[in-house]
Amino acid sequence: MRAARARAHANIAIAKYWGKADEAANLPAVPSVSVTLEELTTTTTVQFDDSIAMDQLLLDGEATEGKALRRVVALLDRVRERSALSLRARVESSNDFPTASGLASSASAFAALAMAATAAAGLETDPSYVSDLARRSSASAARSVLGGFVRLASAAPGAARLAAEQLAPADHWDLRVVIAVNAEGPKPVGSTDGMLHTQKTSPYYASWVALCPRIAHAVQQAIASRDIAALGQAAEQSAMAMHASAMAAEPSVLYFEPATIACLRTVHELRRGGVAAYATMDAGPHVKVFTLPDFVDEVASRIRATPGVLRTLVSKVGGPATVTLLAEAG
Ligand code: 2P0
């Protein structure tokens, strides 16, 4: 029996990924740039075991089957193929943030799984291999393998591989992220379905794809020069353009709730008062606010007081996924 335990952090895209160049190979149509979140972590243990006949998944202590298990098996099959290992695995995964909050992240989950499975199979945990492996399950997970500020390029259909790359480590810039939790429970339309529907039906999808390289470039430059205003403006344009393309789909994909708009108004008011605060939204109603240490308490208290906000989380920039090989048994 061979086992490994990995930890990976969630990430928030500053320049968003929304759209696939190749659905079967899960290759993104646009480049994305993210920041890794120290405070939101998934821990996953993978144990290859000759006493079990099928892969098993425990999510936050609950035996899980169906689609979640199938996605895990698909990743394990890739690792088994590369390592010529035929053993089935027991996978145990837990989040240190409330799963029911709708913040449950496939990014940290598949990054941790890819890292743990690779190590448990006795393969080299080369970040480029692990990131490419995670990307095949969930493109945003490719970014969570690396720490700090991370870029995932777009790819041509049929590209053989695509891994994320680190732009700067976590200690490059003490950016802070305030997260407004604006709903409980899973989102009505998942990211994969939402983006595929957008690219098939939205008249604005082509404009979105054309815009993304410019936004990703602006975000990279803002990170390099630690320029929060430039980063924030590009982040807000990326989020609004992504959501505009989704809203224009037929039928519309609408992730915003009243609290989402209320948070955007709060962020605008904070900026008018001289506070560095910039908002982004993913495939859900929550709002993530980029800010700096001097402003983080004020941003968190103003966001917490915004109507409809259930609670807030605050995070620093986090490091890469890590893995520990557990003692071989049996
Ligand atoms: C992002 N999102 O860049 C964007 C912004 C959501 C909104 O990456 O289909 O779960 O598994 O590759 O990684 C969420 O998409 O999608 C996502 P798949 P994933 O963070």
Boltz pocket constraint, residues with backbone or C-beta under 6 A from the ligand:
constraints:
  - pocket:
      binder: B
      contacts: [[A, 11], [A, 12], [A, 13], [A, 15], [A, 16], [A, 17], [A, 18], [A, 26], [A, 32], [A, 106], [A, 107], [A, 135], [A, 137], [A, 138], [A, 139], [A, 140], [A, 141], [A, 191], [A, 192], [A, 281], [A, 282], [A, 283]]
      max_distance: 6.0
